[in-house]
Amino acid sequence: MFLENTFETANLSAKMSYINYKQDKTYKVLKPAVKDEELTNLIGLVATKKDKTAFSNLFKLVGPRIKGYLMKLGSNDIVAEDLLQEVMLTVWRKSETFDRSKAAVSTWLFTIARNKRIDMLRKEIRPQLDPMDPMLTPNEEESADDAYGSKQESLKITDAINLLPDEQSILIKMTYYEDKSHSMIAEELKMPLGTVKSRIRLASTRLKKLLEGNIHD
Amino acid sequence: MIKHHLHPEILLSYAAGNTSSSESLIVASHITVCSKCRREVETFEKLGGKLLEESDSVDVNASSLDSIMSKISDHVSVDNASDVVSTNAVFKNIPSVLRKYLPDGSNLTENWSKGIGGIKYFDIDLGNSNQNTRARMLSIPPGKKLPHHGHESQELTLVIQGGFSDENGSYDVGDVAIEDEKNIHTPISDSKEGCICLVVYEGNLKFKGPLGPILNFLKI
């Protein structure tokens, strides 16, 4: 009886948070969908014409959110401002490497912010994939299903995280938002490292399937 | 064709930005030649982009924009210098992310340290970090059988040239072998080409004698 109740309550709160999340989402999804096009155009102007007005507009549009993201990951106001400047400087310098057919603006900005943050925190350059490496193997052909899937992706990503069981979604959030390594997560949640790894493996495999529009199997 | 891939949890950590430098090095090297894992990383980066997009906005100090506008006026095009890597032909089969950490020479292993049994190694310097994972290049002569050994923690091995096989299968260029505490194996290097690989392992060096590097690698 007690167990049943606990389960009911947990289930109810999960449902509630899903409903809250869904209401929240209508507002958030519509806005960036329009914005991505606008941001892509601004980056295009920076890349082709070194257009400073476009750059300044881009800064005003994305700056506050990048700063918010950096602060969410634990940077204080001063560090976040410094990092934001580094990120935007990289945007200016590398704008021609942005390939709209490969990635959304938000993804590109995320990778720049991630790298700048690590370089600053660790005072060293993070080893990362060189997109111009002649050794790079070509991408596999996307199947028609996958191509459809990637168009749907902007709607699916947040869904995917929230569709994971709580014990898994918390680990994903700790990975992205709290910048915790597997061993730090294990310590904080007082879980064996092996359990953390296997749960993250389950979560990331499931996420991957959800994001690739392939929930079956 | 790559047969042995990295686990999704390390690809996720790499995308989120919290792998150690040596783990980042092996992931970046593997995804250079493995489009399947690269695509997974891209998917997890999209997730990061989405989370960035949904972060709360925080007001930006007005002076930041002024400061950055004056910086971009100062130098219009710079910043290619850091991307210059050696064009030495001996590195042509090495992913460029890895190449920049290796010593120059007339052949790949010329300036590596010598271990026992013709094995050579080179410890990669990833900066002043005090992270607990390390990266080492290893060159094993053809047809060499390494002693039966276990591992005290996780160890990732990426084949760069040649290959090796053990009880779990055969590993060719681009394949990653993942060993952990539970695995005990007897690897044998490729009979013609031997094996050059990048090994990333956890923990500190334990042996400091003349055989130290090999003992440390084998964790015996």
Interface residues (C-beta under 8 A of the other chain):
Chain A: K28 P32 K50 K52 F55 S56 F59 K60 G63 P64 R65 I66 K67 G68 Y69 M71 K72 A80 E81 L84 Q85 M88 L89 W92 R93 K94 K102 A103 A104 V105 S106 T107 W108 L109 F110 T111 A113 R114 N115 R117 I118 R122 K123 E124 I125 R126 P127 Q128 L129 D130 M132 D133 M135 L136 T137 P138 N139 E140 E153 S154 I157 T158 A160 I161 I172 T175 Y176 Y177 D179 K180 S181 H182 K197 I200 R201 S204 T205 L207 K208 L211 E212
Chain B: H7 P8 E9 L11 L12 S13 A16 G17 N18 T19 S20 S21 S24 L25 A28 I31 T32 V33 C34 S35 K36 R38 R39 E40 V41 E42 T43 F44 E45 K46 L47 G48 G49 K50 L51 L52 E53 E54 S55 D56 S57 V58 D59 V60 N61 S64 L65 S67 I68 M69 K71 I72 S73 V76 S77 V78 D79 S82 D83 N93 I94 P95 S96 V97 L98 Y101 L126 G127 N128 S129
